[in-house]
Amino acid sequence: MAIVFHCEHCGKKVEASDGSGGKRAKCPACHNKVYIPNLDSGEELKLAPINGEEEEKQKELMNETYNLTQEILLERDVPDGPSGSGRPAIEISEKELTKNIILYLRQMANGDLDDATRTAESIAPYGRQAIMILDKIAVSEMPEPELADVPPQVLSGLIRNLRTRIS
């Protein structure tokens, strides 16, 4: 016959083998150490009364936690791109944007596609300004020094690719 008692920490019903009476073991529910009463010695099993107020407070806190978690999970109204005015929230200098565009073109020419994708995502919010810079690079007789070793046809294709991606 198994020894049946309630965990002193979580109150869950625990069953232990006959030979384990008088020893300590982990509660399977809360994993706290519990004392297994020795029923052979006539040891009385003492249970603490359930506090209704505390249990109700625990349920209220759990409901509040659940509701707050749901509110946070449902907050998906954060815009992914530029604000409604069509302009990015943070301004960037033309020099910095040109540097990012050249970096993207270099990464694509080197085959660093993951890095190029991240760079393109940082360029995309500045679409109109980036297209103007791309047009300047495309019509330039002399390519930027960082792109001098890229064949003109390849560079032209990469510029078209980024232009399409931004638009």
N, C-alpha and C positions, 0 to 999 in steps of 0.2 A: 504494500500500500504506500503510495507516495505521500510526502509531506506537502501540504498545501498551506500557503500563507500569503500575506500581502507585503509588497515591498514597502519599507519604511520611508523611502524617498519619493516614489512616484505613485504608490498605492495600487499598482497592478498586481494581479493574482499570479503567484509563482508556484510552480510545482517542482519539488526536489525529490531525489530518491531517498529511500528509507535510511540508508547508511550515511547520509550527509548531514543528519541532524547534529546540532551543536557546532557546526563549522560555519565559515564565511565563504560566500561565493558572489559572483556578479549577477545582478538582476538582468535578465535577458531584454528587458524593455529600456531601462535607463542606464545600464552598465555601471551603476554604483555598487559598492560592496554592501552586501546585506548579510545579516545573521540568520542562519537557518535554525529554527527552534528544534530542540530535541524532544519529540513528543513521547518517547519511551520513558523519560524520567518524570513525566507528569508536569513538565514545564508548561505554564499557561501561555497561550498565544495572545499577546496584547496588541490590539489594533487601535490606532488613534481615530477619533471620530472625524468624519469629513466635514470641513468647514465650508458651508454653503456660500457664505459671502466671498471667501477667497476664491472658490471655484468660479463663481459668477464674474468676479473681477478678472480672472484669468481668461474667461471666454470673451469678455468685452475687449481686453487687450489684443487677443488673437484676431478678433473681427476688425479692430482698428488697423492692425498691422496688415491684414489682408486687403482692406480697402485702400490704404495708402500705397501698397504695392501695385494694386490694379491701376490707380491713378497715374503712378509713375510710368507703368508699362504702356498706358494709353496716350501718354504725352508724346505724340509723334508729329506735332505741328511745327517743328523746327525746320526752317527752310534749308534745303541742301545747297542751293546756289545763291546768286545775288538776290538782293531784296527786290521788292516790287517795282522800284523805280528804274530797274534795268542797270543799275550801277552797283559795283561791289561795295560791301560794307567797309572794307579797308582799302584805302588808296595805295597804289604801288607806283614807284617811279618808272619812267620809261627805260632808264638804264637797267634797273633790276629786272623788269619784265623781259627786256632784250637778252639779258644774261640767262634767264630761265628758258627762253625760246632756243637760244644757242645750245644750252645744256641738253634740252630735249632732242634737238636735231643730232647732236653728237652721240647721245645715248642710243638713238635709233640706228645711226650709222654703225655703231659698235655692236649692235644686237642686244643691248641691255634693255629688254622690253619691259620688265617689271619696274625698273627705275624710270624709264621713259613714261610709263603710264602714270606713275605718281607725279612726275613733273608736269605732264599734260593736265592733270587734275588741278594743279596749282595755277596753271595758266588760264584754264577755261573761264573762271569768273571775270576775267578782263578781256572778254571776247573781241569787242570792237577795237580796243587799243592793240591787242595782240595781232589782229588781222592787218592793221596798218603797218606794224613792225615786220610781219611776214612779207607783206607786199614790197617793203623797202629792201629786204634781204633778197627776194626773188628777182627784182629788176637790177640789183647791183651788179656791176661788171666784175668787181673784185669781191669774192666772198670774204666773210669774216675769217680772221687768221685761224681760229679754232676749227673751221670747216674747210680749210684750203685743200685738204687731202681727199675730201669727199667728191666723187665725180659729179659734174653739174646735173646730169640726168637724175642721179640718185637724190641729190639735194633738192631738186625741183619736185620730185615725187614725195619726199618727206615733208616739204613745205605744204604741198597740196593736201597731204594726209592730215597734218595738224590743222590746217584751215578748215577742212571738212569736219574734223572732230570738234572744233570750237563752235562752228556755226550751228 
